[in-house]
Amino acid sequence: MAKPWPESVVWIALALLPATACANSVQDNLSAMSLEELSNVRITSVSRREERLADAAAAVFVISADDIRRSGVQSLPEALRLAPNLQVSQAYSSGYVISARGFANNDGNKLLVLIDGRSVYTPLFSGVFWDAQDLPLDDIERIEVISGPGGTLWGTNAVNGVINVITKPASATQGGAVALGGGTLRADAGARYGGRFGEDGAWRLYAKSSRVKHTETASGAEADDAWHQSQVGFRADWRQARDQFTLQGDAYRGRHGQPKPGNISLTGVNVPLGNVVLGGGNLMARWTRNFDGGGNLSVQAYYDRTERDLPPFFNENLDTVSLQAQYAMAPIGRHAPTFGAEYRRSKDSLENSAIIGFLPANDTKSWTSLYAQDEIALSPLWKLTLGARVERNDYTGNEFLPNARLAWQVADDHLLWAAVSRTVRAPSRLDAEVFFPAKPPFILAGGPGFRSEVARFFELGYRGRVGQDFSYSVNAYRALYNDLHTQELAPSRTSVFFGNGMKGSTRGLEAWASWQVQKNWRLSAAFTALHEHFWLKPDSIDTAASVSRMGHDPRHTAMLRSSWQIGDEREFDIALRHVGKLSSPDVPDYRALDMRFGWRIQPTLELSLTGTNLIGPDHGEFTAIATRSVIKRAVYLSLNKRF
């Protein structure tokens, strides 16, 4: 085990930041923007129309491209740690559990994740395979993270939050770029080239490859979870008068080991876990026409192919097509209505094993929805937003997802808002169609009557800015859940099935702030608190201790970040975070310190050194102690060249 560094190193480092360190101008990036300029950053995820961050009536945090670069992270899940309204836990080398406002579990099925409007949700278990989301971080323009429900505009499964990853237009990535990096845990290589066509067209191509070493358990045993992955992709954007077009796509292939315990026992025979082989690709097209007065019509279609061989359990090939259309009308008097429709269809082909079976093995499902939302200017200072979505799925039929938000502009750059919402998590194949073993007699006989899990949210938030140098956001919420997933005893008492025998409630607080201490030095801090309570319905005969297993969320988290610009060429960033303990199974609380030093050797050449988990003992973040991956101190050196 690595020798702990003294925790006081972060406070010493912060104290040594001199008041006169930078007399030169800082770089032209988001970290150099004033807090007033940051509050004017335009976002789209809250209302699905462009608005200022300062005017958004939701608990939304924006991770900028410069935040990602200056953090020194090398993967999308690690970049999401920058959002204080998310809980990110690393379960093993390529496995992450990411949630908002509770419900962190292996499924992660109450958080909707989109990349440029393309949902990466899988209908297999209503969650995200994070090992397949490996886009180049340098191509990301921003990540909009909403904690709280987004069902009205984004559909079922946007229960506790929405993550919208938005990549840069091709016009912003012209010329060539090469990135090389390596360290104690991983090595990466990537290249990108962008050019132009016609007067208003631009394109880019990219390729990247990563290789990550295995982790270890607390006993020092290898977790057998090393992985490597390669990916290529393209994007093209062009404009014709009022019309904008985007065409983009990706293809990837990877392999990683499955973490310990390593073997499972089936009828007295140990069955080894083989390597996970994953691959796939996607193609998306989007057309937008802008109208006078601020309205627009957009149509988006995509095809997504995912392949996953998970021995000895199953081999899956999933094909998804989606068509979306939205009309955001220009304001009509006090009203700014938005209408939309979406159709998604998936064909899932599974090769079952003797251990577990999804029946039927080959299945086709579709989801159809219509939604409408109206932003009503009650007065110059008050805005009421009313919206609803009707979404139909093949399991439960029609679901109704309403939403109401009231915002009061207390003063310039001071917004008080409140919201009431109802949303659901629709059933997945894992809820309704999984059987164990794969042939009768079944011990687990699916969930033939599984209903949607329902959540009702009540939210209150305040966002403000004091002077030019201090901004903050505080959000409080309470959520009531019904029909949560349980494992019920069948009337025959010879088998079990998945049902909806649990209820729950959560309440919590999310707060973050930024202070521009000096022109060249910014401090950011965040704190979250969460209380959860779950109980069984009177008629539930739960056989899986479902209530006691709902303890994978820390009661509190805290974060402190320092960004210091040392002239035009050098920058120094520190991030300290504290995560409270977990229960069932017990995971101790931990503190982690990350540092990055960046040096712009030439205008087009940057060298950086990043150290992660620099203080405290090695720590785990998820799962039971016997199989828990230990997160160790690591260093990473990267070189980025543009030409």
Secondary structure, DSSP 8 states (H G I E B T S, - for coil): ------TTHHHHHHHT--TTS--S---SSGGGS-HHHHHT-EE-TTTSS-EEGGG--SEEEEEEHHHHHHHT--SHHHHGGG-TT-EEEEEETTEEEEESSS--SSS-TT-EEEETTEE--BTTTTB--GGG----GGGEEEEEEEES--HHHH-TT-SSEEEEEEE--GGGS-EEEEEEEEESSEEEEEEEEEEEETTTEEEEEEEEEEEE---B-TTS-B----EEEEEEEEEEEEEETTEEEEEEEEEEEEEE---TT-EEEETTEEEE---EEEEEEEEEEEEEEE-GGG-EEEEEEEEEEEEEEETTTEEEEEEEEEEEEEEE---BTTEEEEEEEEEEEEEEEEEE-SS-EESSSEEEEEEEEEEEEEEEESSSSEEEEEEEEEEEETTTEEEEEEEEEEEEEEETTEEEEEEEEEEEE---HHHHSEEESSSSS-SEE--TT---EEEEEEEEEEEEEETTTEEEEEEEEEEEEEEEEEEEE-TTSS-EEEEEEEEEEEEEEEEEEEEEEETTEEEEEEEEEEEEEEEE-TT--BSS-TTTT---S-SEEEEEEEEEEETTTEEEEEEEEEE--BTTTTB--EEEEEEEEEEEEETTEEEEEEEES-SSS-EE-SS-TTT--EE--EEEEEEEEE-
